[in-house]
Amino acid sequence: MGIGISDVVIMAVSFLLVAVLGPIAIGTIANTTTTSWNASVITIFKVLLPIIWVIGVAIAYLPRKGK
């Protein structure tokens, strides 16, 4: 019922991938050219998308009850 070695390995690999690919993705979003976009779309794309990504990563690493 505890955490097995496979769980630890999967968590370590996924954390490494998030740590490497996360800043690349956020940098790509921040450097996107949005000159012809509406202001509301720019706000959603550059502000809310990274916040939702951070919340998703945090939820993915929280322990689940009943597992």
C-alpha positions in Angstrom: 0.0 0.0 0.0 3.0 2.3 0.2 5.1 4.0 -2.4 7.0 1.5 -4.5 10.3 2.0 -6.3 8.5 2.3 -9.7 6.5 5.2 -8.3 9.7 7.0 -7.2 11.3 6.4 -10.6 8.3 7.7 -12.5 8.0 10.7 -10.2 11.7 11.5 -10.6 11.6 11.2 -14.4 8.5 13.3 -14.7 9.8 16.0 -12.4 13.0 16.1 -14.5 11.0 16.5 -17.7 8.9 19.2 -16.1 12.0 21.0 -14.8 13.6 20.9 -18.3 10.7 21.4 -20.6 8.7 23.8 -18.5 10.9 26.9 -18.8 11.3 26.2 -22.5 7.5 26.2 -23.0 7.0 29.3 -20.8 9.7 31.1 -22.7 8.2 30.2 -26.0 4.8 31.5 -24.9 6.4 34.7 -23.6 8.3 35.4 -26.8 5.3 34.8 -29.1 4.5 37.7 -31.5 1.0 38.9 -30.8 0.8 42.1 -32.7 -2.4 41.3 -34.6 -4.2 39.7 -31.7 -7.0 41.1 -29.6 -6.1 42.3 -26.1 -8.3 39.7 -24.4 -6.6 36.9 -26.3 -3.2 38.2 -25.4 -4.1 38.3 -21.8 -5.4 34.7 -21.8 -2.4 33.4 -23.8 0.4 35.2 -21.9 -1.1 35.4 -18.4 -3.6 32.7 -17.8 -1.9 29.9 -19.7 1.3 29.9 -17.6 -0.8 30.1 -14.4 -2.9 27.2 -15.5 0.2 25.2 -16.4 1.7 25.8 -12.9 -1.6 24.8 -11.2 -1.7 21.6 -13.4 1.9 20.7 -12.4 1.1 21.3 -8.7 -2.0 19.1 -8.9 0.0 16.4 -10.7 2.4 16.1 -7.8 0.0 16.3 -4.9 -0.6 13.0 -3.2 -4.0 11.5 -3.8 -6.3 10.2 -1.1 -7.3 6.6 -1.4 -4.5 5.5 -3.8 
